[in-house]
Amino acid sequence: MENRRRRRKSVSRVTQISQAIKGRDLATLKDLARTGAGLETTRLRRRAWPLLLNFRSLVDPGTTSLHPDEGQVDLDVPRTGLPKSREIRHTEHAVQRRQEQLRSTVVSVLRMYPWLSYYQGFHELTMPFLCVFGSEKPTQEAMRMVALFFVRDAMSPGLEHVMQQLQLLYVLLKAIAPNVHNLLEELQVPPFFAISWVLTWFAHDVDDFASICRIYDFLIVSPPMQVVYVAAALVKHSEREVLAMERDFAMVHTGLTKLPQQTKEWDSVLEDSWYLKSEYPETKLQQMGCMLARKSAVNTFAATWTRLDPARPLPFTALVATKANHPLAEATPTVKNATSTAQWPLVIATMASATMIMYAYLLAQT
């Protein structure tokens, strides 16, 4: 009986989503993407995501010139696997084909906006979009919108602006999970455990395709800072497990990195993160911790995203001045009441993750 009720409810929701797509009812579609089980199926997402991401709202010619980061893309793509799902083929040929499409997609975005810097993780962020759309053209359109409006700060010349956002994660934890915050402070655990969460929208840390898509449903209808609120809500949800960990730096760091894979209640985590943002909006959070740059994607999103209209496409420079450079190229991060990052490269060297060591090295060079 209960299963029958759930099926009826799911069918009703699918009908609602289909009707919202057909009628281009963006308000309803956003609400459905944000709440409950999200947009339910790959087929519905293939139709809904272009509407939610304002496809064809930008007109930028791009270039055929090679981007300086293409060499790193070539190194990363062959290591990229496919998410776990019955609807995704995992044969050697299928994986190779997806990797070819992945490279083409990432490179096309970089060549279109040469001032963007590729970061390791952007390819992992891209793969679920490619698996949903199944082809390069819509994935390219999705990724340029995500790159320009959601993860633009991470695609600046250095990682310091991402580090600021991770500092704000600790500001949130201090407010909502003080015992966890105190533990991390005591062991001097920097927020690097969450860097892949933020850079890949959890795609690096979650294998299940359905869960990744549910997270993407939520994040594409939210402001760019929402992923940090999701990270905070996830840690809060796992507070008991975190506090029960052995009080050792490496054990706590490793345990935190495993939280996304262990979590089965993503709907609750996402919902809690939404209310968390209402209680601690971006402006208040920055005042509590550190002020992000004026041209940060976080601070320009409200004014730029609302101007997008597929009926009247604009060049990106009409929204955010770039002058052939990244908007944050001249910005200097300022940190208030935040744990010093000077020791992070030294502390992080004790971690087992080679990726984390790489990020620490990059941070030390900036």
C-alpha positions as CSV (number, residue, x, y, z in Angstrom):
1,M,0.0,0.0,0.0
2,E,2.8,2.4,1.0
3,N,4.7,1.7,-2.2
4,R,1.6,2.2,-4.3
5,R,1.1,5.6,-2.6
6,R,4.7,6.6,-3.3
7,R,4.3,5.6,-7.0
8,R,1.2,7.7,-7.3
9,K,2.9,10.6,-5.7
10,S,5.9,10.2,-8.0
11,V,3.7,10.0,-11.1
12,S,1.9,13.2,-10.0
13,R,5.2,15.0,-9.5
14,V,6.4,13.9,-12.9
15,T,3.2,15.3,-14.4
16,Q,3.8,18.5,-12.6
17,I,7.3,18.8,-13.9
18,S,6.3,18.0,-17.5
19,Q,3.5,20.6,-17.4
20,A,5.9,23.2,-16.0
21,I,8.4,22.5,-18.7
22,K,5.8,22.6,-21.4
23,G,4.3,25.9,-20.1
24,R,7.8,27.3,-19.4
25,D,6.6,27.9,-15.8
26,L,10.0,28.7,-14.4
27,A,8.7,29.5,-10.9
28,T,7.1,26.1,-10.5
29,L,10.0,24.3,-12.2
30,K,12.5,25.9,-9.8
31,D,10.4,25.0,-6.8
32,L,10.2,21.4,-8.0
33,A,13.9,21.3,-8.7
34,R,14.7,22.6,-5.2
35,T,12.3,20.5,-3.2
36,G,11.5,16.8,-2.6
37,A,13.0,14.4,-5.0
38,G,13.9,17.1,-7.5
39,L,13.3,16.6,-11.2
40,E,13.0,12.9,-10.9
41,T,14.4,11.5,-14.2
42,T,17.1,12.0,-16.7
43,R,14.6,12.6,-19.5
44,L,12.9,15.4,-17.5
45,R,16.3,16.9,-16.6
46,R,17.3,16.9,-20.3
47,R,14.3,19.2,-20.9
48,A,14.3,21.2,-17.7
49,W,18.0,22.1,-17.2
50,P,18.2,24.2,-20.4
51,L,15.3,26.3,-19.1
52,L,16.7,26.6,-15.6
53,L,20.2,27.5,-16.9
54,N,19.0,30.2,-19.3
55,F,20.4,28.5,-22.4
56,R,21.0,30.8,-25.4
57,S,21.1,33.9,-23.2
58,L,24.7,34.8,-24.1
59,V,26.3,35.7,-27.4
60,D,30.1,35.4,-27.3
61,P,32.1,34.5,-30.4
62,G,35.0,32.6,-28.6
63,T,38.2,31.7,-30.3
64,T,39.8,28.7,-32.0
65,S,43.2,29.5,-30.4
66,L,44.5,26.9,-28.0
67,H,43.9,27.6,-24.3
68,P,47.1,27.3,-22.1
69,D,45.3,24.9,-19.8
70,E,44.5,22.3,-22.4
71,G,47.5,20.2,-21.5
72,Q,46.1,19.7,-18.0
73,V,42.7,18.8,-19.4
74,D,44.3,16.1,-21.6
75,L,45.9,14.7,-18.4
76,D,42.7,14.7,-16.4
77,V,40.1,13.5,-18.9
78,P,41.4,9.9,-19.3
79,R,41.2,9.4,-15.6
80,T,37.5,10.4,-15.5
81,G,35.1,7.6,-15.0
82,L,31.3,7.5,-15.4
83,P,28.8,7.7,-12.5
84,K,27.2,4.6,-11.2
85,S,23.8,4.1,-12.8
86,R,21.9,1.3,-14.6
87,E,21.0,3.8,-17.4
88,I,24.7,4.5,-18.1
89,R,26.7,2.1,-20.2
90,H,30.2,1.3,-18.7
91,T,31.7,-0.6,-21.6
92,E,35.3,0.4,-22.6
93,H,33.9,2.0,-25.8
94,A,31.2,3.9,-24.0
95,V,33.7,5.3,-21.5
96,Q,36.1,6.3,-24.2
97,R,33.4,8.0,-26.2
98,R,32.2,10.0,-23.1
99,Q,35.8,11.0,-22.4
100,E,36.2,12.3,-25.9
101,Q,33.0,14.3,-25.6
102,L,34.2,15.5,-22.1
103,R,37.4,16.9,-23.5
104,S,35.7,18.6,-26.4
105,T,33.2,20.2,-24.0
106,V,35.7,21.5,-21.5
107,V,38.1,22.8,-24.2
108,S,35.2,24.6,-26.0
109,V,34.3,26.5,-22.8
110,L,37.9,27.5,-22.2
111,R,38.4,28.7,-25.8
112,M,35.2,30.6,-25.7
113,Y,36.3,32.5,-22.6
114,P,40.2,32.4,-22.7
115,W,40.4,34.4,-19.4
116,L,38.9,31.5,-17.5
117,S,41.5,29.2,-15.8
118,Y,40.8,25.5,-15.8
119,Y,40.9,23.8,-12.4
120,Q,41.3,20.2,-11.6
121,G,37.7,19.1,-10.8
122,F,36.0,21.1,-13.6
123,H,36.0,18.0,-15.7
124,E,34.3,16.0,-13.0
125,L,31.7,18.8,-12.6
126,T,31.1,18.5,-16.3
127,M,30.7,14.7,-16.6
128,P,27.2,14.4,-15.0
129,F,25.9,17.1,-17.3
130,L,27.3,15.2,-20.2
131,C,25.6,12.0,-19.0
132,V,22.3,13.8,-18.7
133,F,22.4,15.5,-22.1
134,G,24.1,12.7,-23.9
135,S,25.8,15.0,-26.4
136,E,28.3,17.9,-26.5
137,K,26.3,20.9,-27.7
138,P,23.9,21.2,-24.8
139,T,26.6,20.2,-22.3
140,Q,28.8,23.0,-23.7
141,E,26.0,25.5,-23.2
142,A,25.3,24.2,-19.7
143,M,29.0,24.4,-18.7
144,R,29.6,27.9,-19.9
145,M,26.6,29.1,-17.8
146,V,27.9,27.2,-14.8
147,A,31.5,28.4,-15.4
148,L,30.5,32.1,-15.8
149,F,27.9,32.4,-13.1
150,F,28.4,29.6,-10.5
151,V,32.1,28.6,-10.3
152,R,33.7,31.6,-11.9
153,D,35.7,32.4,-8.7
154,A,37.3,29.0,-8.9
155,M,38.3,29.7,-12.5
156,S,40.3,32.8,-11.5
157,P,44.2,32.7,-11.8
158,G,44.6,31.4,-8.2
159,L,42.6,29.4,-5.6
160,E,42.6,32.1,-2.9
161,H,39.0,33.1,-3.7
162,V,37.8,29.5,-3.3
163,M,39.7,29.4,0.0
164,Q,37.7,32.4,1.2
165,Q,34.5,30.5,0.6
166,L,35.9,27.6,2.5
167,Q,36.6,30.0,5.4
168,L,32.9,30.9,5.3
169,L,32.1,27.2,5.7
170,Y,33.9,27.4,9.0
171,V,32.0,30.5,10.0
172,L,28.7,28.6,9.3
173,L,29.9,25.6,11.4
174,K,30.8,27.8,14.3
175,A,27.2,29.1,14.3
176,I,25.3,25.8,13.7
177,A,27.7,23.1,15.0
178,P,30.0,24.7,17.6
179,N,31.2,21.4,18.9
180,V,32.3,20.3,15.5
181,H,33.9,23.7,14.9
182,N,35.8,23.5,18.2
183,L,37.0,20.0,17.3
184,L,38.4,21.2,14.0
185,E,40.0,24.2,15.6
186,E,41.5,22.1,18.3
187,L,43.1,19.7,15.8
188,Q,43.9,22.6,13.4
189,V,42.0,20.8,10.5
190,P,41.7,23.3,7.6
191,P,38.5,23.1,5.4
192,F,40.4,21.3,2.6
193,F,38.2,18.3,3.2
194,A,35.4,20.2,1.4
195,I,37.3,21.6,-1.5
196,S,36.2,18.9,-3.9
197,W,32.7,19.3,-2.6
198,V,32.7,22.9,-3.7
199,L,34.7,22.6,-6.9
200,T,32.8,19.6,-8.3
201,W,29.3,20.0,-6.7
202,F,30.0,16.7,-4.9
203,A,30.5,14.8,-8.2
204,H,34.0,13.8,-7.1
205,D,32.8,12.4,-3.8
206,V,29.4,10.8,-4.7
207,D,29.3,7.7,-7.1
208,D,25.6,7.4,-7.4
209,F,24.3,9.2,-10.5
210,A,20.8,9.7,-9.1
211,S,22.2,11.5,-6.0
212,I,24.5,13.6,-8.1
213,C,21.6,14.7,-10.3
214,R,19.5,15.5,-7.3
215,I,22.2,17.8,-6.0
216,Y,22.6,19.4,-9.4
217,D,18.8,20.0,-9.6
218,F,19.1,21.9,-6.4
219,L,22.3,23.9,-7.1
220,I,21.4,25.1,-10.6
221,V,18.3,26.9,-9.1
222,S,20.3,28.3,-6.2
223,P,22.9,31.1,-6.0
224,P,26.6,30.1,-6.4
225,M,27.3,30.2,-2.6
226,Q,24.6,27.5,-2.0
227,V,27.1,24.7,-2.3
228,V,28.9,26.0,0.8
229,Y,25.6,25.9,2.7
230,V,25.1,22.3,1.5
231,A,28.6,21.5,2.8
232,A,27.7,23.0,6.2
233,A,24.3,21.2,6.3
234,L,26.0,17.9,5.5
235,V,28.5,18.2,8.3
236,K,25.7,19.2,10.7
237,H,23.7,16.2,9.6
238,S,26.7,14.0,10.5
239,E,27.6,15.9,13.7
240,R,27.3,12.8,15.9
241,E,29.5,10.7,13.7
242,V,32.1,13.5,13.4
243,L,32.3,14.0,17.2
244,A,32.7,10.2,17.7
245,M,35.8,10.2,15.5
246,E,39.2,9.5,17.0
247,R,40.6,12.9,18.0
248,D,43.4,12.8,15.4
249,F,44.0,15.2,12.6
250,A,44.3,12.6,9.8
251,M,41.4,10.5,11.1
252,V,39.1,13.5,11.3
253,H,40.1,14.9,7.9
254,T,39.7,11.5,6.3
255,G,36.3,10.9,8.0
256,L,35.0,14.2,6.8
257,T,36.0,13.5,3.2
258,K,33.9,10.4,3.3
259,L,30.7,12.0,4.5
260,P,29.2,12.6,1.0
261,Q,29.5,9.0,0.0
262,Q,28.0,7.8,3.3
263,T,25.0,10.1,3.2
264,K,21.7,8.7,2.1
265,E,19.5,11.6,3.1
266,W,20.4,14.2,0.5
267,D,16.8,15.6,0.3
268,S,17.0,16.5,4.0
269,V,20.6,17.9,3.6
270,L,19.6,20.1,0.7
271,E,16.4,21.3,2.4
272,D,18.3,22.2,5.6
273,S,20.9,24.1,3.5
274,W,18.2,26.2,2.0
275,Y,16.9,27.3,5.4
276,L,20.5,27.8,6.6
277,K,21.0,30.3,3.8
278,S,17.8,32.1,4.8
279,E,19.2,32.4,8.4
280,Y,22.7,33.4,7.3
281,P,22.4,35.0,3.9
282,E,25.6,35.7,1.9
283,T,25.9,39.4,3.0
284,K,25.6,38.5,6.7
285,L,27.9,35.6,6.4
286,Q,30.6,37.7,4.8
287,Q,30.3,40.2,7.6
288,M,30.7,37.4,10.1
289,G,33.8,36.0,8.4
290,C,35.5,37.5,5.3
291,M,34.4,39.8,2.6
292,L,34.4,38.3,-0.9
293,A,35.6,40.5,-3.8
294,R,33.0,42.9,-5.2
295,K,33.1,41.0,-8.6
296,S,32.9,37.6,-7.0
297,A,30.3,35.4,-8.6
298,V,28.7,35.3,-5.2
299,N,28.2,39.1,-5.1
300,T,27.3,39.7,-8.8
301,F,24.9,36.8,-9.2
302,A,21.7,38.5,-8.2
303,A,22.3,41.5,-10.5
304,T,23.5,39.4,-13.5
305,W,21.4,36.2,-13.5
306,T,18.1,38.1,-13.5
307,R,19.2,40.0,-16.7
308,L,19.5,36.9,-18.7
309,D,16.9,36.4,-21.4
310,P,17.1,34.0,-24.3
311,A,14.9,36.4,-26.3
312,R,17.5,39.1,-25.9
313,P,21.0,37.5,-25.7
314,L,23.9,39.6,-24.4
315,P,27.6,39.3,-24.4
316,F,29.0,38.3,-21.0
317,T,31.0,41.6,-20.9
318,A,27.6,43.5,-20.8
319,L,27.0,41.9,-17.4
320,V,30.4,41.7,-15.9
321,A,33.4,43.8,-17.2
322,T,36.4,41.6,-18.0
323,K,38.7,43.5,-20.3
324,A,40.2,40.2,-21.5
325,N,41.1,39.4,-17.9
326,H,39.2,37.5,-15.2
327,P,37.0,39.8,-13.2
328,L,38.9,38.8,-10.0
329,A,42.4,39.2,-11.6
330,E,43.1,42.3,-9.6
331,A,41.1,41.5,-6.5
332,T,43.0,40.9,-3.3
333,P,41.1,38.7,-0.8
334,T,40.5,40.1,2.7
335,V,40.0,37.9,5.7
336,K,38.4,38.8,9.0
337,N,38.2,36.6,12.0
338,A,39.3,33.6,10.0
339,T,41.8,30.9,10.8
340,S,45.2,31.7,9.3
341,T,45.9,29.9,6.1
342,A,49.6,30.4,6.3
343,Q,50.1,27.0,7.9
344,W,47.8,25.1,5.6
345,P,50.4,24.0,3.1
346,L,52.4,22.5,6.0
347,V,49.5,20.9,7.7
348,I,48.1,19.5,4.5
349,A,51.3,17.7,3.7
350,T,50.4,15.1,6.4
351,M,47.3,14.1,4.5
352,A,47.1,11.0,2.3
353,S,45.4,12.7,-0.6
354,A,47.7,13.7,-3.4
355,T,45.1,16.1,-4.7
356,M,45.0,18.0,-1.5
357,I,48.8,18.3,-1.5
358,M,48.6,19.7,-5.0
359,Y,46.1,22.3,-3.9
360,A,48.3,23.2,-0.9
361,Y,51.2,23.7,-3.2
362,L,49.3,25.9,-5.5
363,L,48.1,28.0,-2.6
364,A,51.7,28.4,-1.4
365,Q,52.7,29.8,-4.8
366,T,50.1,32.6,-4.8
